[in-house]
Each structure stands twice: as structure tokens, then as C-alpha cells.
């Protein structure tokens, strides 16, 4: 069990995907995302979501991401945030997104 204070250490925010492209150099199929978090700025993320999404359909979608992990080098790409998703029955990832539009940068409580 963790305390609520431990939970608050993980900074999960909503952002809007403003660009998405195939990450050709990735070992596992993935996309490179650019996500706008409002006042926090834009951040890059690598996401293994190719089974359920095409890049064009991702632009404009709001997603949740952990924004306070250290950047991670993935091949030639630096992923600055961890985009959150759930594993489907087939092992593919489904993005977590709000069911209503919320302000960019809003924090999960």
C-alpha cells in the first residue's frame, strides 16, 4: 500500500497530441508523439500503440501522461513523458483519455 502523498509524487497531466509519426528506428512498432501540455509546454513521447491507432487519427486527441519521469533515450529519440494506456485482451495498448475535453495541463487527482 502507498500513501496519498506517494501518489501525488507521480505528476499525471492531460495533453493534446499535436503531431504523430511512425518511429521507424524503434525495435518494437511505435509512434513518436508531440503532446501539448499547455503551460508545461510541448513534450515528446514514444508510444507502442500502432495496433489500435494510425498517426493521423491521433492528432487532436487528449491523453494522460506522467510528466515528471526523467527523459528516456529510446534509440535515437528522447521520450520526455510516459503516455498512459491499458493493455487490451490481445496485448495491444489502448490510450487513456478523458471523456470530455479538459484544459491542457490539467492534473489527475
matplotlib code that plots the C-alpha trace (Angstrom):
import matplotlib.pyplot as plt

x = [0.0, 1.1, 0.0, -1.9, 1.3, 3.2, 0.5, 0.9, 4.6, 3.5, 2.5, -0.1, -1.4, -3.6, -2.2, -3.3, -1.4, -0.3, 1.9, 2.3, 4.6, 5.9, 9.0, 10.9, 14.0, 12.1, 12.7, 9.0, 6.4, 5.8, 4.9, 6.7, 4.2, 4.4, 2.0, 0.9, 0.6, -0.4, 1.7, 4.1, 4.9, 5.2, 6.8, 7.8, 6.8, 7.3, 4.2, 3.7, 0.1, 0.3, -2.2, -5.1, -4.2, -3.0, -0.9, -3.5, -6.2, -4.1, -3.7, -6.1, -6.7, -6.3, -4.2, -2.9, 0.9, 3.3, 5.3, 7.8, 9.9, 13.4, 13.7, 14.4, 16.6, 14.9, 17.2, 17.8, 14.8, 14.4, 11.0, 10.2, 6.8, 5.2, 1.9, -0.5, -2.6, -4.2, -3.4, -6.2, -7.0, -4.8, -1.8, -2.2, -2.3, -5.4, -4.8, -6.3, -8.2, -10.8, -14.4, -14.8, -12.3, -10.4, -7.7, -4.3, -2.0, -4.9, -3.6, -5.1, -6.3]
y = [0.0, 3.5, 6.7, 9.5, 11.6, 8.9, 9.0, 12.8, 12.4, 11.0, 14.0, 12.8, 15.5, 15.7, 16.9, 17.2, 15.3, 17.8, 15.5, 11.8, 9.8, 6.3, 5.6, 3.7, 3.1, 1.5, -2.2, -2.6, -0.9, 2.6, 6.2, 9.4, 11.8, 15.5, 16.4, 20.0, 20.3, 24.0, 25.9, 22.9, 23.2, 20.5, 17.2, 14.2, 10.6, 7.2, 5.1, 1.4, 2.0, 1.0, -1.8, 0.4, 3.8, 5.5, 8.7, 10.9, 9.9, 10.7, 14.4, 16.4, 13.5, 14.3, 11.7, 11.3, 11.1, 11.1, 14.3, 14.1, 11.0, 11.6, 11.6, 8.2, 7.5, 5.1, 4.6, 8.0, 9.5, 11.0, 10.3, 13.1, 11.8, 8.4, 8.3, 6.1, 3.2, 0.0, -3.5, -5.0, -8.7, -9.1, -7.4, -4.1, -0.8, 1.4, 5.1, 6.6, 9.7, 12.0, 11.5, 15.3, 18.0, 19.4, 22.2, 21.2, 20.5, 19.6, 17.3, 13.9, 13.9]
z = [0.0, -0.7, 0.9, -0.9, -0.6, -2.5, -5.2, -5.5, -6.4, -9.8, -11.8, -14.4, -16.7, -19.8, -23.1, -26.6, -29.3, -31.9, -34.1, -34.6, -36.9, -37.2, -35.2, -37.9, -35.8, -32.8, -32.1, -31.4, -33.6, -32.1, -32.9, -32.0, -30.4, -29.7, -26.9, -25.9, -22.1, -22.1, -19.6, -19.2, -22.9, -25.6, -24.8, -26.9, -26.2, -27.8, -27.7, -28.7, -29.9, -33.5, -33.3, -32.4, -33.9, -37.0, -36.7, -38.5, -36.1, -33.0, -33.8, -31.6, -29.2, -25.4, -23.5, -20.0, -19.4, -16.5, -16.9, -14.1, -15.0, -16.2, -20.0, -21.5, -24.6, -27.0, -29.9, -31.5, -29.8, -26.3, -24.7, -22.2, -20.9, -20.4, -22.3, -20.4, -21.7, -20.8, -22.1, -24.2, -24.4, -27.5, -25.7, -27.6, -25.8, -25.6, -24.6, -21.5, -22.5, -20.8, -22.0, -22.1, -23.2, -20.3, -20.2, -21.4, -18.5, -16.1, -13.3, -12.4, -8.8]

ax = plt.figure().add_subplot(projection="3d")
ax.plot(x, y, z, "-o")
ax.set_aspect("equal")
plt.show()
